[in-house]
């Protein structure tokens, strides 16, 4: 009898431990999602109430009326994810392998912005990028040949929105990368170096130039600047970086083992950036509106619940599909382990 009770307890224990989390997900995710979908196929008004009419009019007008906002969200979210990765990986790598006794200090500095409100942090970028701010002042101060127009500005432009997204979500990329890199056994890297996994030349220069040109051109296209100039700068920077600093040991050992951190950091950055509306509201203009701005306005200003719900539902489904495809392409099924190469 006691053995039967013990077996039953062992069988039920995992489910009992999962129960609070599952209940939380059901109450605060599954049920609201169902309610959101029902609103999207409803008709009516806030005053008279909504009734389920199984009308998909709110969905059919999305491609016609909101394609630009969806495009902005996808572009800005992708740019923010790429730029945060390029900034976070060297920082996380240095902290994990070279930080020494300063690791805790560096990590504290990374998360220090979280002690300030998201709204206040975004408003501070209005001052930094404003027409009377330090960035514009430095640009005009260095313009000895007077090539910069007097009305040159960052505010209201895509670069301001992307800059705000990068700043606000940088810790979400840095911390998962640091955790993944911190777990790598240094002996694996030493073994690779002993097996002649040295500097990645000349292929590093070639791949760096090509990849840097593509990346620079994509960033310039996203923020509406000169694609050719950025492609040239990206090619030079990519060739110098991969040719001088990247080794075979990094490509064959360090980076593959850090892919779980890349995967987690990318999701933690891309998903909130895609639905963000604060940065586009405070730093952007009507032409840089993201889909989050439309959803917020439809819910709180227009009281158009069916359209707002349909936009939210499409955004959620699109993110889920994108995450599944990304996980499939990256091949990262276990976020807690390394990748076999």
Protein Blocks (a to p, Z undefined) as FASTA:
>chain_A
ZZmmmmmmmmmmmmmmmmmmmmmmmmmmmmmmmmmmmmmmggcdfknopadehiaklmmm
mmmmmmmmmmmmmmmmmmmmmmmmmmmmmmmmmmmmmnmmmlmmmmmmmmmmmmpcfklm
mmmmmmmmmmkbmklmmmmmmmmnopacfkbcfehpaklmmmmmmmmmmmmmmmmmmmmm
mmpcfklmmmmmmnopacddfklmmmmmmmmmmmmmmmmmmnopafklmmmmmmmmmmmm
mmmmpcfklmmmmmmmmmmmmmmmmmmmmmmmmmpcklmmmmmcfklpcfklmmmmmmmm
nopmklmmmmmmmmmmmmmmmmmmmmmmnopablkbccdZZ
